[in-house]
């Protein structure tokens, strides 16, 4: 069922797996598909929908078992000290320098990691979905920007089930473990972005590439949920020209 390569995962990632995998295995059932789409070698991007605070662990469990561990994006400030910083540095997570005025430079660590043959995980929505029915929202352009810079494969990943255990906006913030929930993680074939290669990365090009990525994620999620997706993608309102504070493990569109 699982394809684990001989690629070196490292001490800190294995320690994280020792801590996180047992409760995930005990508390949840799994419905995993598409591991064959995860490249065995070379750098690549995964683009994932986000509907629960639990789903980064659900996705990471899936990805870890392919033998190609994900490198998540996180705010650079989180790397500066303490246990969290130690774990982020030890597991090779990627700092995002959001204070950068250069949009491409803001993701330089992600580009470097892909060029070194790593997997970089993006949550293109930038935060938990605000769609009332939990479909993927309009994506931010960071994943597309890095994909066009590196020409790395972009693997869409759709998740469902973590939101049933840990609802994203439940008033009581209750964890609902019983009856035992199924964590569904499905990866699809690489998104074809070849039409955008060689083009000037204008706002229009980046938006079109991003929409292509989000279409692939949404199509996968429609298959996972067994129901059609809405025709129009939800676009959350902004306040004072910003989208509000992003989650630590999220993509934020550079300004």
Buried (B, 14 or more C-beta within 10 A) or exposed (E): EEEEEEBEBEEBBEEBBEEBBEEBEEBBEBEBBBBEBBBEEBBBBBBBBBBBBBBBBBBBBBBBBBBBBBBBBBBBBBBEEEEEBEBBBBBBBBBBBBEBEEBBEBBBBBBBBBEEBBBBBBBBBBBBBBBEEBBBBBBBBBBBBBBBBBBBBBBBBBBBBBBBBBBBEEEEEEEEEEEEBBBBBBBBEBBEBEEBEEEEBEEEBBBBBBBBBBBBBBBBBBBBBEEEBEEEBBEBEEEEEEBEEBBBBBBBBBE
